[in-house]
Amino acid sequence: MKTLVIGANGQIGQQLCALAAEDGLPIRAMLRRAEQAPWFSDRGIESVIADLEGDFRQAAEGCTEILFTAGSGPGTGADKTLLIDLLGAIRAMDLADAMAMRRFIMVSALRAEEPMQAPEALRPYAAAKYAADRLLRLARTPHLILKPGKLTNEAASGRLTTDPTSVSHITVSRANVALALREVLLRPELNQAEFDLLDGNTPVEQLFS
Ligand SMILES: NC(=O)c1ccc[n+]([C@@H]2O[C@H](COP(=O)([O-])OP(=O)(O)OC[C@H]3O[C@@H](n4cnc5c(N)ncnc54)[C@H](OP(=O)(O)O)[C@@H]3O)[C@@H](O)[C@H]2O)c1
């Protein structure tokens, strides 16, 4: 088993990689630039330089699953949303299918299934997430879709919920999302499932039980 983490240098990605390294979980961090690599090598984490807008097939050689936590981010326009959040995700899914991987883990977004309900400025992003999730459900590779709410930089509480009706907020800390992703990596049998993710009261170890 080896997980290719796409978006590994991101705010969730880095936290997840650090947790996975502590547990000795086999991961490979896909990075865009060589200067990002020392942070990972300092923690004993294997990395590879590749870009979702380029040919990243080689980055996945020898990996058995993909965790997609990349995103074009709020600082770019709808063009990059299309090329990274949608096309990048589709190309990663195609790669997982072609390489007969065991699982594709998608970091999607809460309410991605209702893009036209999102605030107007967020609709292209929500549409990209919606379309990527729909295609992933049709892919040959077993999938797991996690849908975090609005991300915050709060410290990890280690407690989340997958039931939005049980809380009165729509937020989740990136640190808690990273803990949930580590839990997913520890459970290779967890697939063909989708979970909303919000800060909550359930210990992360029991979240997917
Ligand atoms: N913001 C929210 O409230 C929210 C809510 C729900 C879900 N999400 C999702 O959560 C995920 C991660 O969030 P985050 O806060 O960790 O995001 P982030 O810090 O912006 O990280 C995004 C990562 O994607 C990478 N990336 C961008 N373009 C790429 C490309 N062409 N090829 C390869 N990698 C590329 C970035 O690389 P560099 O480090 O090189 O820039 C970065 O490491 C995203 O999928 C996002 O859509 C966000």
The ligand as an SDF file (V2000), in Angstrom:
LIG
                    3D

 48 52  0  0  0  0  0  0  0  0999 V2000
  -11.6400   26.4760    1.9230 N   0  0  0  0  0  0  0  0  0  0  0  0
  -12.6850   25.7910    2.3620 C   0  0  0  0  0  0  0  0  0  0  0  0
  -13.4670   26.2760    3.2090 O   0  0  0  0  0  0  0  0  0  0  0  0
  -12.9150   24.3920    1.8580 C   0  0  0  0  0  0  0  0  0  0  0  0
  -14.0560   23.7300    2.2390 C   0  0  0  0  0  0  0  0  0  0  0  0
  -14.2370   22.4110    1.8560 C   0  0  0  0  0  0  0  0  0  0  0  0
  -13.2720   21.7680    1.1010 C   0  0  0  0  0  0  0  0  0  0  0  0
  -12.1490   22.4430    0.6980 N   0  0  0  0  0  0  0  0  0  0  0  0
  -11.1260   21.6890   -0.0610 C   0  0  0  0  0  0  0  0  0  0  0  0
  -10.0750   21.3300    0.8280 O   0  0  0  0  0  0  0  0  0  0  0  0
   -8.9100   21.0130    0.0710 C   0  0  0  0  0  0  0  0  0  0  0  0
   -7.6440   21.5360    0.6990 C   0  0  0  0  0  0  0  0  0  0  0  0
   -7.7920   22.7350    1.4010 O   0  0  0  0  0  0  0  0  0  0  0  0
   -6.4860   23.5050    1.9400 P   0  0  0  0  0  0  0  0  0  0  0  0
   -6.9450   24.5770    2.8400 O   0  0  0  0  0  0  0  0  0  0  0  0
   -5.4660   22.5280    2.4110 O   0  0  0  0  0  0  0  0  0  0  0  0
   -5.9840   24.1510    0.5580 O   0  0  0  0  0  0  0  0  0  0  0  0
   -4.5890   24.7950    0.1870 P   0  0  0  0  0  0  0  0  0  0  0  0
   -3.7920   25.1040    1.3980 O   0  0  0  0  0  0  0  0  0  0  0  0
   -4.8700   25.9110   -0.7580 O   0  0  0  0  0  0  0  0  0  0  0  0
   -3.8210   23.6200   -0.5870 O   0  0  0  0  0  0  0  0  0  0  0  0
   -4.1040   23.3110   -1.9150 C   0  0  0  0  0  0  0  0  0  0  0  0
   -2.9350   22.5260   -2.4660 C   0  0  0  0  0  0  0  0  0  0  0  0
   -3.2130   22.2470   -3.8530 O   0  0  0  0  0  0  0  0  0  0  0  0
   -2.0010   22.3960   -4.5530 C   0  0  0  0  0  0  0  0  0  0  0  0
   -2.1930   22.6530   -5.9620 N   0  0  0  0  0  0  0  0  0  0  0  0
   -2.7480   23.7470   -6.5430 C   0  0  0  0  0  0  0  0  0  0  0  0
   -2.6210   23.6670   -7.8750 N   0  0  0  0  0  0  0  0  0  0  0  0
   -1.9700   22.5000   -8.1380 C   0  0  0  0  0  0  0  0  0  0  0  0
   -1.5110   21.8840   -9.3270 C   0  0  0  0  0  0  0  0  0  0  0  0
   -1.6950   22.4320  -10.5380 N   0  0  0  0  0  0  0  0  0  0  0  0
   -0.8710   20.7000   -9.2290 N   0  0  0  0  0  0  0  0  0  0  0  0
   -0.6690   20.1240   -8.0120 C   0  0  0  0  0  0  0  0  0  0  0  0
   -1.0670   20.6670   -6.8540 N   0  0  0  0  0  0  0  0  0  0  0  0
   -1.6970   21.8560   -6.9180 C   0  0  0  0  0  0  0  0  0  0  0  0
   -1.2940   23.5730   -3.8850 C   0  0  0  0  0  0  0  0  0  0  0  0
    0.0750   23.5240   -4.2120 O   0  0  0  0  0  0  0  0  0  0  0  0
    1.1270   24.6550   -3.7050 P   0  0  0  0  0  0  0  0  0  0  0  0
    1.3750   24.3420   -2.2700 O   0  0  0  0  0  0  0  0  0  0  0  0
    2.2980   24.4370   -4.5750 O   0  0  0  0  0  0  0  0  0  0  0  0
    0.4550   25.9900   -3.9030 O   0  0  0  0  0  0  0  0  0  0  0  0
   -1.5970   23.2980   -2.4220 C   0  0  0  0  0  0  0  0  0  0  0  0
   -0.6040   22.4870   -1.8660 O   0  0  0  0  0  0  0  0  0  0  0  0
   -9.1690   21.5350   -1.3310 C   0  0  0  0  0  0  0  0  0  0  0  0
   -9.5060   20.4190   -2.1610 O   0  0  0  0  0  0  0  0  0  0  0  0
  -10.4020   22.4180   -1.1480 C   0  0  0  0  0  0  0  0  0  0  0  0
  -11.1640   22.4650   -2.3240 O   0  0  0  0  0  0  0  0  0  0  0  0
  -11.9550   23.7400    1.0680 C   0  0  0  0  0  0  0  0  0  0  0  0
  1  2  1  0
  2  3  2  0
  2  4  1  0
  4  5  1  0
  4 48  2  0
  5  6  2  0
  6  7  1  0
  7  8  2  0
  8  9  1  0
  8 48  1  0
  9 10  1  0
  9 46  1  0
 10 11  1  0
 11 12  1  0
 11 44  1  0
 12 13  1  0
 13 14  1  0
 14 15  2  0
 14 16  1  0
 14 17  1  0
 17 18  1  0
 18 19  2  0
 18 20  1  0
 18 21  1  0
 21 22  1  0
 22 23  1  0
 23 24  1  0
 23 42  1  0
 24 25  1  0
 25 26  1  0
 25 36  1  0
 26 27  1  0
 26 35  1  0
 27 28  2  0
 28 29  1  0
 29 30  1  0
 29 35  2  0
 30 31  1  0
 30 32  2  0
 32 33  1  0
 33 34  2  0
 34 35  1  0
 36 37  1  0
 36 42  1  0
 37 38  1  0
 38 39  2  0
 38 40  1  0
 38 41  1  0
 42 43  1  0
 44 45  1  0
 44 46  1  0
 46 47  1  0
M  CHG  2   8   1  16  -1
M  END
$$$$
